[in-house]
Amino acid sequence: MVRKPQESTGPSQRQQRVAELVRHALAEVLSRGDVQDPVLSQHVITVPEVRMSPDLKLATAYVMPLGGYDERPVIEALERNKKVLRQEVARRVALKFAPDLRFRRDETFDEAARIDALLRSDKVQRDLGADEESED
């Protein structure tokens, strides 16, 4: 029997639910200052998204310091403290295994700014102006 390759249908509902629980737990830990690190205590860190692996053993957290300043030192501090963060997440989220944490820079703000700049470009504005004139 030949198996067809699975189409990527996106994360399952269980992955999404667990990812959201982990995101809330991480956000709570970071906002309360439960991790004693000078870099983390100086920044407000947002966690807009967490993605879980299919086996729920790896959580990739997309993070951004408020204002976008000091991204690299913040992500390095999170990586340094990943053991403590994993323990805190395990305490707050009831799972069989505490997921290993991985931290990445959230690039959705950059992508939104890029799209906004494209929409405001002269070429797009000119095309929009031509559409408005043809409707009259």
Solvent accessible surface area in square Angstrom, and as a share of the most:
residue,aa,sasa,rsa
1,M,230,1.03
2,V,140,0.81
3,R,198,0.72
4,K,178,0.76
5,P,126,0.79
6,Q,167,0.74
7,E,148,0.66
8,S,116,0.75
9,T,126,0.73
10,G,51,0.49
11,P,76,0.48
12,S,56,0.36
13,Q,152,0.68
14,R,138,0.50
15,Q,20,0.09
16,Q,96,0.43
17,R,139,0.51
18,V,4,0.03
19,A,9,0.07
20,E,75,0.34
21,L,87,0.43
22,V,0,0.00
23,R,56,0.20
24,H,102,0.46
25,A,4,0.03
26,L,0,0.00
27,A,33,0.26
28,E,71,0.32
29,V,0,0.00
30,L,28,0.14
31,S,93,0.60
32,R,157,0.57
33,G,40,0.38
34,D,47,0.25
35,V,10,0.06
36,Q,159,0.71
37,D,13,0.07
38,P,96,0.60
39,V,36,0.21
40,L,14,0.07
41,S,88,0.57
42,Q,138,0.61
43,H,39,0.17
44,V,97,0.56
45,I,18,0.09
46,T,51,0.30
47,V,7,0.04
48,P,57,0.36
49,E,57,0.25
50,V,10,0.06
51,R,130,0.48
52,M,14,0.06
53,S,25,0.16
54,P,118,0.74
55,D,92,0.48
56,L,17,0.08
57,K,99,0.42
58,L,52,0.26
59,A,0,0.00
60,T,10,0.06
61,A,0,0.00
62,Y,42,0.16
63,V,1,0.00
64,M,14,0.06
65,P,1,0.01
66,L,117,0.58
67,G,57,0.55
68,G,28,0.27
69,Y,159,0.60
70,D,74,0.39
71,E,38,0.17
72,R,183,0.67
73,P,55,0.35
74,V,0,0.00
75,I,31,0.16
76,E,88,0.39
77,A,0,0.00
78,L,0,0.00
79,E,58,0.26
80,R,148,0.54
81,N,22,0.11
82,K,60,0.26
83,K,146,0.62
84,V,62,0.36
85,L,0,0.00
86,R,97,0.35
87,Q,96,0.42
88,E,22,0.10
89,V,1,0.00
90,A,44,0.34
91,R,178,0.65
92,R,72,0.26
93,V,11,0.06
94,A,108,0.84
95,L,51,0.25
96,K,183,0.77
97,F,110,0.46
98,A,27,0.21
99,P,1,0.01
100,D,61,0.31
101,L,1,0.01
102,R,90,0.33
103,F,2,0.01
104,R,104,0.38
105,R,73,0.27
106,D,3,0.01
107,E,108,0.48
108,T,78,0.46
109,F,120,0.50
110,D,69,0.35
111,E,78,0.35
112,A,61,0.47
113,A,63,0.49
114,R,127,0.46
115,I,80,0.40
116,D,62,0.32
117,A,64,0.49
118,L,92,0.46
119,L,102,0.51
120,R,169,0.62
121,S,40,0.26
122,D,116,0.60
123,K,136,0.57
124,V,45,0.26
125,Q,89,0.40
126,R,154,0.56
127,D,78,0.41
128,L,89,0.44
129,G,28,0.27
130,A,57,0.44
131,D,82,0.42
132,E,115,0.51
133,E,132,0.59
134,S,91,0.59
135,E,142,0.64
136,D,157,0.82
